Amino acid sequence: VWSISEKWLLDAMLPARLDLMYLPSPKLEAGLSFNILGSRYAIDSDQRKIDSLGVAQMNLGPVVRYQIAPSLYITGESGLAFARRVSLMDENTEITEFNPNNEVYFRTGLQYRF
């Protein structure tokens, strides 16, 4: 985390995540978040036509975090999920690839900070 100024923070774990946050009060954070998400899942099949399933996407949008207790935040985020990809693989050879449309997403949650 880099404190740009008293009210602005830049939090990054490159290349996977980048957050630019404004701190209007000690308990409230609001800003813009960009992240890259991806996973690969092994598939155990007797037919062995497909060995793994891969999913990936990028997200960009506003985020708000409010501190409700020491180290505990309630979060809200929305934005656009883009560059989405789903692929089926057979021994490192791509069999099929799907590119779903861009979609709007909404996410809420609780965050505990150590």
Jmol script that loads the backbone (N, CA, C; Angstrom):
load data "model"
ATOM      1  N   VAL A   1       0.850  -1.178   0.000  1.00  0.00           N
ATOM      2  CA  VAL A   1       0.000   0.000   0.000  1.00  0.00           C
ATOM      3  C   VAL A   1       0.892   1.236   0.000  1.00  0.00           C
ATOM      4  N   TRP A   2       0.598   2.146  -0.916  1.00  0.00           N
ATOM      5  CA  TRP A   2       1.346   3.387  -1.008  1.00  0.00           C
ATOM      6  C   TRP A   2       0.400   4.542  -0.681  1.00  0.00           C
ATOM      7  N   SER A   3       0.734   5.358   0.312  1.00  0.00           N
ATOM      8  CA  SER A   3      -0.040   6.541   0.655  1.00  0.00           C
ATOM      9  C   SER A   3       0.398   7.679  -0.249  1.00  0.00           C
ATOM     10  N   ILE A   4      -0.425   7.993  -1.228  1.00  0.00           N
ATOM     11  CA  ILE A   4      -0.130   9.091  -2.151  1.00  0.00           C
ATOM     12  C   ILE A   4      -0.178  10.413  -1.399  1.00  0.00           C
ATOM     13  N   SER A   5      -1.209  10.537  -0.562  1.00  0.00           N
ATOM     14  CA  SER A   5      -1.361  11.702   0.311  1.00  0.00           C
ATOM     15  C   SER A   5      -2.150  11.234   1.527  1.00  0.00           C
ATOM     16  N   GLU A   6      -2.553  12.176   2.363  1.00  0.00           N
ATOM     17  CA  GLU A   6      -3.316  11.819   3.563  1.00  0.00           C
ATOM     18  C   GLU A   6      -4.659  11.178   3.222  1.00  0.00           C
ATOM     19  N   LYS A   7      -5.248  11.537   2.087  1.00  0.00           N
ATOM     20  CA  LYS A   7      -6.581  11.053   1.706  1.00  0.00           C
ATOM     21  C   LYS A   7      -6.592  10.041   0.560  1.00  0.00           C
ATOM     22  N   TRP A   8      -5.441   9.763  -0.053  1.00  0.00           N
ATOM     23  CA  TRP A   8      -5.394   8.864  -1.212  1.00  0.00           C
ATOM     24  C   TRP A   8      -4.413   7.720  -0.988  1.00  0.00           C
ATOM     25  N   LEU A   9      -4.851   6.495  -1.342  1.00  0.00           N
ATOM     26  CA  LEU A   9      -4.018   5.298  -1.250  1.00  0.00           C
ATOM     27  C   LEU A   9      -3.992   4.580  -2.588  1.00  0.00           C
ATOM     28  N   LEU A  10      -2.871   3.971  -2.896  1.00  0.00           N
ATOM     29  CA  LEU A  10      -2.748   3.102  -4.056  1.00  0.00           C
ATOM     30  C   LEU A  10      -2.335   1.733  -3.522  1.00  0.00           C
ATOM     31  N   ASP A  11      -3.186   0.740  -3.739  1.00  0.00           N
ATOM     32  CA  ASP A  11      -2.943  -0.613  -3.254  1.00  0.00           C
ATOM     33  C   ASP A  11      -2.837  -1.525  -4.466  1.00  0.00           C
ATOM     34  N   ALA A  12      -1.738  -2.248  -4.585  1.00  0.00           N
ATOM     35  CA  ALA A  12      -1.533  -3.071  -5.779  1.00  0.00           C
ATOM     36  C   ALA A  12      -0.846  -4.379  -5.443  1.00  0.00           C
ATOM     37  N   MET A  13      -1.212  -5.400  -6.164  1.00  0.00           N
ATOM     38  CA  MET A  13      -0.501  -6.666  -6.225  1.00  0.00           C
ATOM     39  C   MET A  13      -0.426  -6.994  -7.710  1.00  0.00           C
ATOM     40  N   LEU A  14       0.538  -6.362  -8.376  1.00  0.00           N
ATOM     41  CA  LEU A  14       0.621  -6.433  -9.828  1.00  0.00           C
ATOM     42  C   LEU A  14       1.081  -7.803 -10.293  1.00  0.00           C
ATOM     43  N   PRO A  15       0.550  -8.297 -11.387  1.00  0.00           N
ATOM     44  CA  PRO A  15      -0.392  -7.643 -12.294  1.00  0.00           C
ATOM     45  C   PRO A  15      -1.856  -7.955 -11.978  1.00  0.00           C
ATOM     46  N   ALA A  16      -2.128  -8.622 -10.844  1.00  0.00           N
ATOM     47  CA  ALA A  16      -3.476  -9.130 -10.581  1.00  0.00           C
ATOM     48  C   ALA A  16      -4.475  -8.095 -10.066  1.00  0.00           C
ATOM     49  N   ARG A  17      -4.010  -7.077  -9.316  1.00  0.00           N
ATOM     50  CA  ARG A  17      -4.960  -6.153  -8.691  1.00  0.00           C
ATOM     51  C   ARG A  17      -4.361  -4.769  -8.550  1.00  0.00           C
ATOM     52  N   LEU A  18      -5.221  -3.753  -8.730  1.00  0.00           N
ATOM     53  CA  LEU A  18      -4.830  -2.360  -8.555  1.00  0.00           C
ATOM     54  C   LEU A  18      -6.046  -1.589  -8.047  1.00  0.00           C
ATOM     55  N   ASP A  19      -5.920  -0.982  -6.862  1.00  0.00           N
ATOM     56  CA  ASP A  19      -7.003  -0.190  -6.266  1.00  0.00           C
ATOM     57  C   ASP A  19      -6.500   1.221  -5.991  1.00  0.00           C
ATOM     58  N   LEU A  20      -7.251   2.219  -6.423  1.00  0.00           N
ATOM     59  CA  LEU A  20      -6.999   3.616  -6.091  1.00  0.00           C
ATOM     60  C   LEU A  20      -8.129   4.045  -5.164  1.00  0.00           C
ATOM     61  N   MET A  21      -7.790   4.365  -3.904  1.00  0.00           N
ATOM     62  CA  MET A  21      -8.809   4.624  -2.897  1.00  0.00           C
ATOM     63  C   MET A  21      -8.718   6.038  -2.341  1.00  0.00           C
ATOM     64  N   TYR A  22      -9.891   6.657  -2.139  1.00  0.00           N
ATOM     65  CA  TYR A  22     -10.026   7.960  -1.484  1.00  0.00           C
ATOM     66  C   TYR A  22     -10.562   7.709  -0.084  1.00  0.00           C
ATOM     67  N   LEU A  23     -10.019   8.387   0.911  1.00  0.00           N
ATOM     68  CA  LEU A  23     -10.412   8.194   2.311  1.00  0.00           C
ATOM     69  C   LEU A  23     -11.094   9.456   2.832  1.00  0.00           C
ATOM     70  N   PRO A  24     -12.423   9.585   2.628  1.00  0.00           N
ATOM     71  CA  PRO A  24     -13.107  10.796   3.101  1.00  0.00           C
ATOM     72  C   PRO A  24     -13.204  10.887   4.623  1.00  0.00           C
ATOM     73  N   SER A  25     -13.139   9.736   5.328  1.00  0.00           N
ATOM     74  CA  SER A  25     -13.140   9.714   6.786  1.00  0.00           C
ATOM     75  C   SER A  25     -12.310   8.515   7.245  1.00  0.00           C
ATOM     76  N   PRO A  26     -11.967   8.434   8.520  1.00  0.00           N
ATOM     77  CA  PRO A  26     -11.155   7.304   8.990  1.00  0.00           C
ATOM     78  C   PRO A  26     -11.813   5.936   8.785  1.00  0.00           C
ATOM     79  N   LYS A  27     -13.135   5.875   8.709  1.00  0.00           N
ATOM     80  CA  LYS A  27     -13.829   4.592   8.578  1.00  0.00           C
ATOM     81  C   LYS A  27     -14.334   4.292   7.166  1.00  0.00           C
ATOM     82  N   LEU A  28     -14.248   5.242   6.251  1.00  0.00           N
ATOM     83  CA  LEU A  28     -14.821   5.076   4.919  1.00  0.00           C
ATOM     84  C   LEU A  28     -13.753   5.160   3.846  1.00  0.00           C
ATOM     85  N   GLU A  29     -13.790   4.207   2.903  1.00  0.00           N
ATOM     86  CA  GLU A  29     -12.913   4.192   1.736  1.00  0.00           C
ATOM     87  C   GLU A  29     -13.783   4.074   0.491  1.00  0.00           C
ATOM     88  N   ALA A  30     -13.478   4.857  -0.522  1.00  0.00           N
ATOM     89  CA  ALA A  30     -14.201   4.780  -1.798  1.00  0.00           C
ATOM     90  C   ALA A  30     -13.178   4.920  -2.913  1.00  0.00           C
ATOM     91  N   GLY A  31     -13.355   4.141  -3.964  1.00  0.00           N
ATOM     92  CA  GLY A  31     -12.371   4.242  -5.030  1.00  0.00           C
ATOM     93  C   GLY A  31     -12.698   3.405  -6.244  1.00  0.00           C
ATOM     94  N   LEU A  32     -11.653   3.129  -7.010  1.00  0.00           N
ATOM     95  CA  LEU A  32     -11.760   2.389  -8.258  1.00  0.00           C
ATOM     96  C   LEU A  32     -10.866   1.163  -8.157  1.00  0.00           C
ATOM     97  N   SER A  33     -11.408   0.018  -8.572  1.00  0.00           N
ATOM     98  CA  SER A  33     -10.676  -1.236  -8.471  1.00  0.00           C
ATOM     99  C   SER A  33     -10.569  -1.902  -9.843  1.00  0.00           C
ATOM    100  N   PHE A  34      -9.390  -2.451 -10.132  1.00  0.00           N
ATOM    101  CA  PHE A  34      -9.160  -3.254 -11.335  1.00  0.00           C
ATOM    102  C   PHE A  34      -8.521  -4.559 -10.895  1.00  0.00           C
ATOM    103  N   ASN A  35      -9.051  -5.686 -11.374  1.00  0.00           N
ATOM    104  CA  ASN A  35      -8.401  -6.951 -11.050  1.00  0.00           C
ATOM    105  C   ASN A  35      -8.565  -7.951 -12.183  1.00  0.00           C
ATOM    106  N   ILE A  36      -7.632  -8.896 -12.200  1.00  0.00           N
ATOM    107  CA  ILE A  36      -7.622  -9.984 -13.162  1.00  0.00           C
ATOM    108  C   ILE A  36      -7.845 -11.268 -12.374  1.00  0.00           C
ATOM    109  N   LEU A  37      -8.848 -12.025 -12.773  1.00  0.00           N
ATOM    110  CA  LEU A  37      -9.183 -13.261 -12.080  1.00  0.00           C
ATOM    111  C   LEU A  37      -9.029 -14.431 -13.036  1.00  0.00           C
ATOM    112  N   GLY A  38      -8.574 -15.547 -12.519  1.00  0.00           N
ATOM    113  CA  GLY A  38      -8.464 -16.736 -13.351  1.00  0.00           C
ATOM    114  C   GLY A  38      -8.279 -17.978 -12.516  1.00  0.00           C
ATOM    115  N   SER A  39      -8.791 -19.090 -13.008  1.00  0.00           N
ATOM    116  CA  SER A  39      -8.665 -20.372 -12.323  1.00  0.00           C
ATOM    117  C   SER A  39      -8.629 -21.488 -13.351  1.00  0.00           C
ATOM    118  N   ARG A  40      -7.999 -22.584 -12.976  1.00  0.00           N
ATOM    119  CA  ARG A  40      -7.991 -23.781 -13.806  1.00  0.00           C
ATOM    120  C   ARG A  40      -8.376 -24.950 -12.910  1.00  0.00           C
ATOM    121  N   TYR A  41      -9.299 -25.758 -13.377  1.00  0.00           N
ATOM    122  CA  TYR A  41      -9.817 -26.892 -12.619  1.00  0.00           C
ATOM    123  C   TYR A  41      -9.523 -28.185 -13.361  1.00  0.00           C
ATOM    124  N   ALA A  42      -8.985 -29.173 -12.644  1.00  0.00           N
ATOM    125  CA  ALA A  42      -8.741 -30.490 -13.228  1.00  0.00           C
ATOM    126  C   ALA A  42     -10.054 -31.256 -13.295  1.00  0.00           C
ATOM    127  N   ILE A  43     -10.243 -31.979 -14.370  1.00  0.00           N
ATOM    128  CA  ILE A  43     -11.449 -32.785 -14.555  1.00  0.00           C
ATOM    129  C   ILE A  43     -11.018 -34.245 -14.651  1.00  0.00           C
ATOM    130  N   ASP A  44     -11.529 -35.058 -13.743  1.00  0.00           N
ATOM    131  CA  ASP A  44     -11.220 -36.486 -13.757  1.00  0.00           C
ATOM    132  C   ASP A  44     -12.338 -37.198 -14.503  1.00  0.00           C
ATOM    133  N   SER A  45     -12.026 -37.714 -15.667  1.00  0.00           N
ATOM    134  CA  SER A  45     -13.036 -38.336 -16.515  1.00  0.00           C
ATOM    135  C   SER A  45     -12.515 -39.666 -17.051  1.00  0.00           C
ATOM    136  N   ASP A  46     -13.377 -40.664 -17.104  1.00  0.00           N
ATOM    137  CA  ASP A  46     -12.995 -41.954 -17.679  1.00  0.00           C
ATOM    138  C   ASP A  46     -12.730 -41.835 -19.170  1.00  0.00           C
ATOM    139  N   GLN A  47     -13.441 -40.939 -19.832  1.00  0.00           N
ATOM    140  CA  GLN A  47     -13.287 -40.775 -21.282  1.00  0.00           C
ATOM    141  C   GLN A  47     -12.025 -39.994 -21.628  1.00  0.00           C
ATOM    142  N   ARG A  48     -11.511 -39.172 -20.699  1.00  0.00           N
ATOM    143  CA  ARG A  48     -10.280 -38.400 -20.872  1.00  0.00           C
ATOM    144  C   ARG A  48     -10.262 -37.509 -22.102  1.00  0.00           C
ATOM    145  N   LYS A  49     -11.427 -37.065 -22.553  1.00  0.00           N
ATOM    146  CA  LYS A  49     -11.463 -36.130 -23.674  1.00  0.00           C
ATOM    147  C   LYS A  49     -11.099 -34.721 -23.220  1.00  0.00           C
ATOM    148  N   ILE A  50     -11.410 -34.421 -21.965  1.00  0.00           N
ATOM    149  CA  ILE A  50     -11.127 -33.096 -21.410  1.00  0.00           C
ATOM    150  C   ILE A  50     -10.393 -33.283 -20.091  1.00  0.00           C
ATOM    151  N   ASP A  51      -9.234 -32.628 -19.946  1.00  0.00           N
ATOM    152  CA  ASP A  51      -8.448 -32.731 -18.717  1.00  0.00           C
ATOM    153  C   ASP A  51      -8.673 -31.573 -17.754  1.00  0.00           C
ATOM    154  N   SER A  52      -8.996 -30.374 -18.289  1.00  0.00           N
ATOM    155  CA  SER A  52      -9.156 -29.228 -17.406  1.00  0.00           C
ATOM    156  C   SER A  52     -10.094 -28.180 -17.999  1.00  0.00           C
ATOM    157  N   LEU A  53     -10.621 -27.372 -17.087  1.00  0.00           N
ATOM    158  CA  LEU A  53     -11.496 -26.254 -17.422  1.00  0.00           C
ATOM    159  C   LEU A  53     -10.825 -24.992 -16.907  1.00  0.00           C
ATOM    160  N   GLY A  54     -10.671 -23.993 -17.768  1.00  0.00           N
ATOM    161  CA  GLY A  54     -10.069 -22.726 -17.364  1.00  0.00           C
ATOM    162  C   GLY A  54     -11.061 -21.591 -17.505  1.00  0.00           C
ATOM    163  N   VAL A  55     -11.067 -20.683 -16.545  1.00  0.00           N
ATOM    164  CA  VAL A  55     -11.917 -19.493 -16.602  1.00  0.00           C
ATOM    165  C   VAL A  55     -11.065 -18.271 -16.255  1.00  0.00           C
ATOM    166  N   ALA A  56     -11.332 -17.151 -16.928  1.00  0.00           N
ATOM    167  CA  ALA A  56     -10.584 -15.920 -16.669  1.00  0.00           C
ATOM    168  C   ALA A  56     -11.444 -14.713 -17.024  1.00  0.00           C
ATOM    169  N   GLN A  57     -11.207 -13.606 -16.338  1.00  0.00           N
ATOM    170  CA  GLN A  57     -11.874 -12.346 -16.668  1.00  0.00           C
ATOM    171  C   GLN A  57     -11.161 -11.198 -15.981  1.00  0.00           C
ATOM    172  N   MET A  58     -11.452  -9.979 -16.438  1.00  0.00           N
ATOM    173  CA  MET A  58     -10.970  -8.758 -15.812  1.00  0.00           C
ATOM    174  C   MET A  58     -12.181  -7.984 -15.300  1.00  0.00           C
ATOM    175  N   ASN A  59     -12.020  -7.317 -14.159  1.00  0.00           N
ATOM    176  CA  ASN A  59     -13.085  -6.504 -13.572  1.00  0.00           C
ATOM    177  C   ASN A  59     -12.587  -5.083 -13.364  1.00  0.00           C
ATOM    178  N   LEU A  60     -13.464  -4.112 -13.617  1.00  0.00           N
ATOM    179  CA  LEU A  60     -13.151  -2.709 -13.389  1.00  0.00           C
ATOM    180  C   LEU A  60     -14.401  -2.010 -12.887  1.00  0.00           C
ATOM    181  N   GLY A  61     -14.279  -1.309 -11.745  1.00  0.00           N
ATOM    182  CA  GLY A  61     -15.442  -0.596 -11.246  1.00  0.00           C
ATOM    183  C   GLY A  61     -15.209   0.051  -9.890  1.00  0.00           C
ATOM    184  N   PRO A  62     -16.226   0.783  -9.416  1.00  0.00           N
ATOM    185  CA  PRO A  62     -16.129   1.458  -8.122  1.00  0.00           C
ATOM    186  C   PRO A  62     -16.268   0.476  -6.959  1.00  0.00           C
ATOM    187  N   VAL A  63     -15.626   0.817  -5.846  1.00  0.00           N
ATOM    188  CA  VAL A  63     -15.687   0.006  -4.632  1.00  0.00           C
ATOM    189  C   VAL A  63     -15.823   0.932  -3.422  1.00  0.00           C
ATOM    190  N   VAL A  64     -16.582   0.473  -2.424  1.00  0.00           N
ATOM    191  CA  VAL A  64     -16.767   1.214  -1.173  1.00  0.00           C
ATOM    192  C   VAL A  64     -16.545   0.238  -0.021  1.00  0.00           C
ATOM    193  N   ARG A  65     -15.781   0.677   0.973  1.00  0.00           N
ATOM    194  CA  ARG A  65     -15.531  -0.138   2.169  1.00  0.00           C
ATOM    195  C   ARG A  65     -15.795   0.729   3.401  1.00  0.00           C
ATOM    196  N   TYR A  66     -16.546   0.161   4.363  1.00  0.00           N
ATOM    197  CA  TYR A  66     -16.851   0.893   5.594  1.00  0.00           C
ATOM    198  C   TYR A  66     -16.451   0.038   6.792  1.00  0.00           C
ATOM    199  N   GLN A  67     -15.675   0.626   7.701  1.00  0.00           N
ATOM    200  CA  GLN A  67     -15.209  -0.092   8.886  1.00  0.00           C
ATOM    201  C   GLN A  67     -16.318  -0.153   9.920  1.00  0.00           C
ATOM    202  N   ILE A  68     -16.750  -1.376  10.274  1.00  0.00           N
ATOM    203  CA  ILE A  68     -17.832  -1.553  11.249  1.00  0.00           C
ATOM    204  C   ILE A  68     -17.300  -1.960  12.623  1.00  0.00           C
ATOM    205  N   ALA A  69     -16.055  -2.408  12.670  1.00  0.00           N
ATOM    206  CA  ALA A  69     -15.390  -2.776  13.928  1.00  0.00           C
ATOM    207  C   ALA A  69     -13.886  -2.754  13.647  1.00  0.00           C
ATOM    208  N   PRO A  70     -13.061  -2.812  14.679  1.00  0.00           N
ATOM    209  CA  PRO A  70     -11.617  -2.843  14.417  1.00  0.00           C
ATOM    210  C   PRO A  70     -11.250  -4.002  13.470  1.00  0.00           C
ATOM    211  N   SER A  71     -10.607  -3.677  12.375  1.00  0.00           N
ATOM    212  CA  SER A  71     -10.151  -4.635  11.354  1.00  0.00           C
ATOM    213  C   SER A  71     -11.269  -5.300  10.560  1.00  0.00           C
ATOM    214  N   LEU A  72     -12.542  -4.910  10.741  1.00  0.00           N
ATOM    215  CA  LEU A  72     -13.663  -5.534  10.033  1.00  0.00           C
ATOM    216  C   LEU A  72     -14.402  -4.496   9.187  1.00  0.00           C
ATOM    217  N   TYR A  73     -14.522  -4.785   7.894  1.00  0.00           N
ATOM    218  CA  TYR A  73     -15.135  -3.862   6.942  1.00  0.00           C
ATOM    219  C   TYR A  73     -16.278  -4.541   6.208  1.00  0.00           C
ATOM    220  N   ILE A  74     -17.329  -3.787   5.921  1.00  0.00           N
ATOM    221  CA  ILE A  74     -18.363  -4.231   4.990  1.00  0.00           C
ATOM    222  C   ILE A  74     -18.013  -3.603   3.644  1.00  0.00           C
ATOM    223  N   THR A  75     -18.134  -4.370   2.571  1.00  0.00           N
ATOM    224  CA  THR A  75     -17.690  -3.890   1.264  1.00  0.00           C
ATOM    225  C   THR A  75     -18.810  -3.987   0.233  1.00  0.00           C
ATOM    226  N   GLY A  76     -18.761  -3.093  -0.726  1.00  0.00           N
ATOM    227  CA  GLY A  76     -19.664  -3.122  -1.864  1.00  0.00           C
ATOM    228  C   GLY A  76     -18.886  -2.757  -3.111  1.00  0.00           C
ATOM    229  N   GLU A  77     -19.136  -3.481  -4.182  1.00  0.00           N
ATOM    230  CA  GLU A  77     -18.393  -3.267  -5.423  1.00  0.00           C
ATOM    231  C   GLU A  77     -19.306  -3.565  -6.603  1.00  0.00           C
ATOM    232  N   SER A  78     -19.119  -2.811  -7.662  1.00  0.00           N
ATOM    233  CA  SER A  78     -19.842  -3.076  -8.911  1.00  0.00           C
ATOM    234  C   SER A  78     -18.920  -2.689 -10.052  1.00  0.00           C
ATOM    235  N   GLY A  79     -19.331  -3.022 -11.254  1.00  0.00           N
ATOM    236  CA  GLY A  79     -18.498  -2.643 -12.385  1.00  0.00           C
ATOM    237  C   GLY A  79     -18.757  -3.508 -13.597  1.00  0.00           C
ATOM    238  N   LEU A  80     -17.756  -3.571 -14.460  1.00  0.00           N
ATOM    239  CA  LEU A  80     -17.861  -4.323 -15.701  1.00  0.00           C
ATOM    240  C   LEU A  80     -16.870  -5.482 -15.675  1.00  0.00           C
ATOM    241  N   ALA A  81     -17.375  -6.682 -15.946  1.00  0.00           N
ATOM    242  CA  ALA A  81     -16.525  -7.856 -16.135  1.00  0.00           C
ATOM    243  C   ALA A  81     -16.291  -7.981 -17.640  1.00  0.00           C
ATOM    244  N   PHE A  82     -15.028  -7.949 -18.066  1.00  0.00           N
ATOM    245  CA  PHE A  82     -14.718  -7.969 -19.497  1.00  0.00           C
ATOM    246  C   PHE A  82     -13.539  -8.896 -19.756  1.00  0.00           C
ATOM    247  N   ALA A  83     -13.186  -9.079 -21.012  1.00  0.00           N
ATOM    248  CA  ALA A  83     -12.113  -9.990 -21.430  1.00  0.00           C
ATOM    249  C   ALA A  83     -12.333 -11.363 -20.799  1.00  0.00           C
ATOM    250  N   ARG A  84     -13.572 -11.814 -20.836  1.00  0.00           N
ATOM    251  CA  ARG A  84     -13.953 -13.082 -20.217  1.00  0.00           C
ATOM    252  C   ARG A  84     -13.619 -14.242 -21.145  1.00  0.00           C
ATOM    253  N   ARG A  85     -13.190 -15.350 -20.538  1.00  0.00           N
ATOM    254  CA  ARG A  85     -12.790 -16.502 -21.342  1.00  0.00           C
ATOM    255  C   ARG A  85     -13.026 -17.792 -20.563  1.00  0.00           C
ATOM    256  N   VAL A  86     -13.575 -18.781 -21.228  1.00  0.00           N
ATOM    257  CA  VAL A  86     -13.739 -20.124 -20.689  1.00  0.00           C
ATOM    258  C   VAL A  86     -13.116 -21.070 -21.701  1.00  0.00           C
ATOM    259  N   SER A  87     -12.240 -21.970 -21.242  1.00  0.00           N
ATOM    260  CA  SER A  87     -11.586 -22.885 -22.175  1.00  0.00           C
ATOM    261  C   SER A  87     -11.565 -24.303 -21.606  1.00  0.00           C
ATOM    262  N   LEU A  88     -11.664 -25.263 -22.498  1.00  0.00           N
ATOM    263  CA  LEU A  88     -11.542 -26.676 -22.163  1.00  0.00           C
ATOM    264  C   LEU A  88     -10.231 -27.168 -22.765  1.00  0.00           C
ATOM    265  N   MET A  89      -9.451 -27.886 -21.957  1.00  0.00           N
ATOM    266  CA  MET A  89      -8.116 -28.310 -22.395  1.00  0.00           C
ATOM    267  C   MET A  89      -7.980 -29.829 -22.324  1.00  0.00           C
ATOM    268  N   ASP A  90      -7.157 -30.352 -23.211  1.00  0.00           N
ATOM    269  CA  ASP A  90      -6.776 -31.767 -23.206  1.00  0.00           C
ATOM    270  C   ASP A  90      -5.261 -31.832 -23.280  1.00  0.00           C
ATOM    271  N   GLU A  91      -4.611 -32.180 -22.179  1.00  0.00           N
ATOM    272  CA  GLU A  91      -3.157 -32.280 -22.119  1.00  0.00           C
ATOM    273  C   GLU A  91      -2.465 -31.058 -22.723  1.00  0.00           C
ATOM    274  N   ASN A  92      -2.816 -29.874 -22.234  1.00  0.00           N
ATOM    275  CA  ASN A  92      -2.227 -28.593 -22.643  1.00  0.00           C
ATOM    276  C   ASN A  92      -2.569 -28.170 -24.070  1.00  0.00           C
ATOM    277  N   THR A  93      -3.500 -28.821 -24.704  1.00  0.00           N
ATOM    278  CA  THR A  93      -3.982 -28.413 -26.016  1.00  0.00           C
ATOM    279  C   THR A  93      -5.406 -27.909 -25.853  1.00  0.00           C
ATOM    280  N   GLU A  94      -5.647 -26.687 -26.284  1.00  0.00           N
ATOM    281  CA  GLU A  94      -6.986 -26.116 -26.140  1.00  0.00           C
ATOM    282  C   GLU A  94      -7.939 -26.778 -27.124  1.00  0.00           C
ATOM    283  N   ILE A  95      -9.029 -27.315 -26.600  1.00  0.00           N
ATOM    284  CA  ILE A  95     -10.036 -27.979 -27.432  1.00  0.00           C
ATOM    285  C   ILE A  95     -11.105 -26.980 -27.852  1.00  0.00           C
ATOM    286  N   THR A  96     -11.635 -26.279 -26.876  1.00  0.00           N
ATOM    287  CA  THR A  96     -12.734 -25.343 -27.125  1.00  0.00           C
ATOM    288  C   THR A  96     -12.524 -24.085 -26.295  1.00  0.00           C
ATOM    289  N   GLU A  97     -12.866 -22.954 -26.865  1.00  0.00           N
ATOM    290  CA  GLU A  97     -12.789 -21.683 -26.146  1.00  0.00           C
ATOM    291  C   GLU A  97     -14.096 -20.935 -26.330  1.00  0.00           C
ATOM    292  N   PHE A  98     -14.606 -20.393 -25.234  1.00  0.00           N
ATOM    293  CA  PHE A  98     -15.802 -19.556 -25.254  1.00  0.00           C
ATOM    294  C   PHE A  98     -15.403 -18.176 -24.766  1.00  0.00           C
ATOM    295  N   ASN A  99     -15.953 -17.154 -25.377  1.00  0.00           N
ATOM    296  CA  ASN A  99     -15.712 -15.783 -24.947  1.00  0.00           C
ATOM    297  C   ASN A  99     -17.056 -15.138 -24.616  1.00  0.00           C
ATOM    298  N   PRO A 100     -17.519 -15.320 -23.360  1.00  0.00           N
ATOM    299  CA  PRO A 100     -18.810 -14.732 -22.975  1.00  0.00           C
ATOM    300  C   PRO A 100     -18.798 -13.212 -23.128  1.00  0.00           C
ATOM    301  N   ASN A 101     -19.978 -12.653 -23.280  1.00  0.00           N
ATOM    302  CA  ASN A 101     -20.126 -11.197 -23.411  1.00  0.00           C
ATOM    303  C   ASN A 101     -19.688 -10.488 -22.129  1.00  0.00           C
ATOM    304  N   ASN A 102     -19.336  -9.220 -22.261  1.00  0.00           N
ATOM    305  CA  ASN A 102     -19.068  -8.384 -21.091  1.00  0.00           C
ATOM    306  C   ASN A 102     -20.349  -8.284 -20.271  1.00  0.00           C
ATOM    307  N   GLU A 103     -20.210  -8.250 -18.960  1.00  0.00           N
ATOM    308  CA  GLU A 103     -21.371  -8.186 -18.069  1.00  0.00           C
ATOM    309  C   GLU A 103     -21.106  -7.234 -16.915  1.00  0.00           C
ATOM    310  N   VAL A 104     -22.173  -6.641 -16.402  1.00  0.00           N
ATOM    311  CA  VAL A 104     -22.121  -5.831 -15.191  1.00  0.00           C
ATOM    312  C   VAL A 104     -22.161  -6.780 -13.998  1.00  0.00           C
ATOM    313  N   TYR A 105     -21.378  -6.494 -12.957  1.00  0.00           N
ATOM    314  CA  TYR A 105     -21.399  -7.338 -11.769  1.00  0.00           C
ATOM    315  C   TYR A 105     -21.613  -6.481 -10.519  1.00  0.00           C
ATOM    316  N   PHE A 106     -22.136  -7.112  -9.478  1.00  0.00           N
ATOM    317  CA  PHE A 106     -22.319  -6.511  -8.156  1.00  0.00           C
ATOM    318  C   PHE A 106     -21.803  -7.507  -7.130  1.00  0.00           C
ATOM    319  N   ARG A 107     -21.090  -6.997  -6.130  1.00  0.00           N
ATOM    320  CA  ARG A 107     -20.539  -7.898  -5.120  1.00  0.00           C
ATOM    321  C   ARG A 107     -20.561  -7.169  -3.778  1.00  0.00           C
ATOM    322  N   THR A 108     -20.953  -7.884  -2.722  1.00  0.00           N
ATOM    323  CA  THR A 108     -20.892  -7.363  -1.362  1.00  0.00           C
ATOM    324  C   THR A 108     -20.162  -8.383  -0.504  1.00  0.00           C
ATOM    325  N   GLY A 109     -19.666  -7.937   0.628  1.00  0.00           N
ATOM    326  CA  GLY A 109     -18.984  -8.887   1.499  1.00  0.00           C
ATOM    327  C   GLY A 109     -18.461  -8.253   2.764  1.00  0.00           C
ATOM    328  N   LEU A 110     -17.826  -9.098   3.567  1.00  0.00           N
ATOM    329  CA  LEU A 110     -17.135  -8.668   4.770  1.00  0.00           C
ATOM    330  C   LEU A 110     -15.651  -8.903   4.562  1.00  0.00           C
ATOM    331  N   GLN A 111     -14.844  -7.982   5.044  1.00  0.00           N
ATOM    332  CA  GLN A 111     -13.395  -8.083   4.886  1.00  0.00           C
ATOM    333  C   GLN A 111     -12.757  -7.930   6.251  1.00  0.00           C
ATOM    334  N   TYR A 112     -11.904  -8.888   6.616  1.00  0.00           N
ATOM    335  CA  TYR A 112     -11.135  -8.790   7.852  1.00  0.00           C
ATOM    336  C   TYR A 112      -9.691  -8.492   7.487  1.00  0.00           C
ATOM    337  N   ARG A 113      -9.111  -7.491   8.103  1.00  0.00           N
ATOM    338  CA  ARG A 113      -7.729  -7.098   7.831  1.00  0.00           C
ATOM    339  C   ARG A 113      -6.862  -7.469   9.025  1.00  0.00           C
ATOM    340  N   PHE A 114      -5.811  -8.228   8.762  1.00  0.00           N
ATOM    341  CA  PHE A 114      -4.879  -8.649   9.810  1.00  0.00           C
ATOM    342  C   PHE A 114      -3.916  -7.549  10.146  1.00  0.00           C
TER     343      PHE A 114
END
end "model"
wireframe off; spacefill off
backbone 0.3
color backbone group
